[in-house]
Amino acid sequence: MDLSIFMFDTIIIGAGPTGLTAAMYAARRMMKTLVISKDIGGQVILASDIKNYPGVELIKGFDLTNKMSQQVKALGVEIKIDEVKKITKNRDDSFLIETNSNSYSTKTIIIAMGLSPKQLNLAKENELTGRGISYCANCDGPLFKGKNVAVVGGGNTALDSAEVMSKIASKVYLIYRKAQLRAFEDFVLAVKNKSNVEIILNSEVYEIVGGSKLERLKIIDNISKISRELEVDGLFIEIGYQPKTEVVANLVETDSLGQVVVDLSGKTSREGIFAAGDVTQVEFKQIVIGCGQGAVAALSAYKYLQAKNGSA
Ligand SMILES: Cc1cc2nc3c(=O)[nH]c(=O)nc-3n(C[C@H](O)[C@H](O)[C@H](O)COP(=O)(O)OP(=O)(O)OC[C@H]3O[C@@H](n4cnc5c(N)ncnc54)[C@H](O)[C@@H]3O)c2cc1C
């Protein structure tokens, strides 16, 4: 069916847990709903073992994604695998969404485009992600019980990861490129008090070594220019996140990090556009939080349409 001739009640951009939950809620309110996403699952497909999804003791990211997308499809919502390239507001208050291959009209939009962890951009980084390299110590830390690991970064997330890993791993190297850590003082103290954490300042990883899994890191001291090799089973890259908001940046307010600014009901600065999950300024980026916000955004979009139609 050619969906480009349709006027949707809502189009959800992103099929991570946030977008899929929003789709579920929108469909259950009988809204004409479409999900457009580059992939199904978002960051969750990168998560090996999820142990903090309520009601489920342990589930693979892939399996949780499958369950969510099946639930959404069973409600009759189509998920188009495509990339949204441009969004414009029509004269009648609706929006035109242009993708790589099509264009769609909708009365409301739910932005659930998530974010990606920043990468070191080194060779082998992508290849060994999930094979020793992780961007989430809170998620993947337990896989490295009794092993040697490194954490890269000097902010709160990195220090929190180093502290978490000091209780799991036998040795933790905390590598930061600057002379001083930039995390809160109590985070820094907590890590400095750990006997199994070695803080390596002014240093950067310049090579990742491994075959089928991570084996070693080569690091360089930026001041002495002396190189050193660290034998590690795990590397946690905790250098921040990158929201994917270029496509909406001229439509809705974003903060200095590029995160979409929303109120408690998921409204953005633009009427008819809602946002939820990791793409927003929410402090904690987690699956259940995204799901909750996705539900809120869908219900708010429904309420907005009801008010517009005079049936609120
Ligand atoms: C390795 C790893 C392990 C994790 N483990 C856990 C865990 O155990 N427990 C937990 O609670 N959290 C965990 N997290 C965090 C959790 O995955 C995120 O909080 C959650 O996925 C956020 O959901 P989201 O839907 O908001 O965004 P995302 O999951 O980032 O999904 C965004 C979606 O939008 C799509 N998209 C982006 N831009 C466009 C565009 N222009 N056009 C079309 N589609 C677009 C993306 O392709 C993607 O499908 C983990 C994260 C990582 C990286």
The ligand as a Gaussian input file, in Angstrom:
#p B3LYP/6-31G(d) Opt

LIG

0 1
 C       25.555000      -1.668000      25.029000
 C       24.364000      -1.100000      25.732000
 C       23.777000      -1.815000      26.736000
 C       22.674000      -1.292000      27.425000
 N       22.080000      -2.053000      28.411000
 C       21.014000      -1.558000      29.081000
 C       20.391000      -2.324000      30.122000
 O       20.818000      -3.423000      30.453000
 N       19.308000      -1.772000      30.741000
 C       18.805000      -0.532000      30.422000
 O       17.803000      -0.104000      30.989000
 N       19.404000       0.222000      29.448000
 C       20.491000      -0.258000      28.779000
 N       21.089000       0.504000      27.806000
 C       20.498000       1.826000      27.479000
 C       19.242000       1.626000      26.578000
 O       19.547000       0.795000      25.504000
 C       18.742000       2.978000      26.086000
 O       18.417000       3.776000      27.196000
 C       17.471000       2.787000      25.216000
 O       17.743000       1.988000      24.106000
 C       16.935000       4.146000      24.745000
 O       15.864000       3.896000      23.906000
 P       15.398000       4.931000      22.775000
 O       14.331000       4.214000      22.035000
 O       15.084000       6.220000      23.430000
 O       16.658000       5.174000      21.838000
 P       17.497000       4.164000      20.945000
 O       17.526000       2.815000      21.544000
 O       18.787000       4.868000      20.692000
 O       16.673000       4.049000      19.588000
 C       16.598000       5.121000      18.679000
 C       16.093000       4.625000      17.332000
 O       15.919000       5.744000      16.464000
 C       16.432000       5.431000      15.176000
 N       16.763000       6.676000      14.478000
 C       17.628000       7.649000      14.853000
 N       17.663000       8.638000      13.949000
 C       16.783000       8.285000      12.972000
 C       16.373000       8.889000      11.749000
 N       16.830000      10.088000      11.336000
 N       15.476000       8.239000      10.972000
 C       14.960000       7.038000      11.358000
 N       15.318000       6.416000      12.503000
 C       16.219000       7.035000      13.302000
 C       17.616000       4.553000      15.493000
 O       18.018000       3.818000      14.357000
 C       17.050000       3.684000      16.620000
 O       16.335000       2.601000      16.113000
 C       22.173000       0.001000      27.092000
 C       22.783000       0.733000      26.066000
 C       23.859000       0.195000      25.388000
 C       24.497000       0.986000      24.281000

